[in-house]
Amino acid sequence: MIRTQADVAAGLVDLALLDARLFSVIEKAGPVPLRRHEAGYRGLAGIVVSQMVSRASADAIWRRLEEIAGEITPHHFLGLSDADCRAAGLSRAKAETLRRVAEAVDRGTVDLEAICHMDAPAAIRSLTSIKGIGRWTAEVYLLFCAGHPDIFPSGDVALQNAVAHALGLDARPSPAELDQIAQGWSPWRGVSARLFWAYYAREMRRSGAPLA
């Protein structure tokens, strides 16, 4: 598991040995953040809120949501009305997804803490069984909330752009193509994803990581 900054550092050393092209990527990326978040409903909710909006917008929505709900728990979220969700800035789709997750946790059909200890394919199947939770969301949850060492969200556009730029590819790789490239960085794909998000933020002057 990736639990500390030392784990990230160890992964970077191994990645440079696995793929010599990553020496220059590591040098250019600068510090590679750990970005660990708490497992459970609050952690997954933060990922859902951050989808398809800027970091500043996600932070503003989260602050309003906390003010309205009091706490970000399944119980508190299920107590919110549609008007409350709109006031916080949540889209209808995100509000419905967060409500379905809250209901699944409340019923005991999904255990977000236990998912962190499953192998990746089983964990992704469990998470994506909830309507509104796709592969990207599940993979980011496993990366940042579970600390899974070998997950690479190949559907992430920032990662696609960063890998193309860093490795001098002719075109941005498709998710399937990026999956194949990232296979060479196993068992440290979780650190390689952090590396390329850091590269994207520094070299391409944009904040590419999905979580603050």
Steps between C-alpha positions, in 0.01 A plus 500: 500500500605860443463653846783750533721731298777244551289247307474746212876555506567126496261458207676772303836328544358172373320671211823656379655153497199350321494765226803721429274758328360589840830643627436829320128492585584471871752783472255732321197415715654624824345388831241224456225541763362210699140621489348250743138552603281325751320187388124484522208709385667837552800401290291366212268801515798731458601318183148520355477872579834565327399342169489724193547826689803712586677457831371839617141409411525160670639661817218758503231233451652288777504792745134579429407133529667476840323816617159368392543136604703558815697182436562301184364162604238274340250595774557873460493490120175302492349778710563758226225608264542556127496873573782456752711320242436772240590767756831326562569506126460129432372400160195275497713206381756541779232540764329181380831312501585614852151402615530153345839449666358617834208258466732210411722571801200551727347167392833323540512384138831685450776530760736775385760419765501126420536580128840651580625153595369318191707428193458768237266322253258395776508846656430669167210263431350574840529877459376513142195293595364831635340698218698817439832360619716426198843347461686832539325578829563148631867508402559842654333382822734200510801722430441775750274352766624139502861579405499219241850485350417364156208697357531728195183690389569482128172674418625820664559761228768682702698176530458429130630848413784482753625162378483611135692820578757341731576199280489690169210303355354611167145511639318477829457130580155349530406342834580156357835618367585666830404182685760317291769763562431503874535122523873558485482701825340223706507444798536878552233633267345691790823696543538545123153658487601743776822571311325586175240716674789689663670528161178629347462765770858621477596458136164565339406771748166356601377317807433149377454299816137421584533574870639787700 
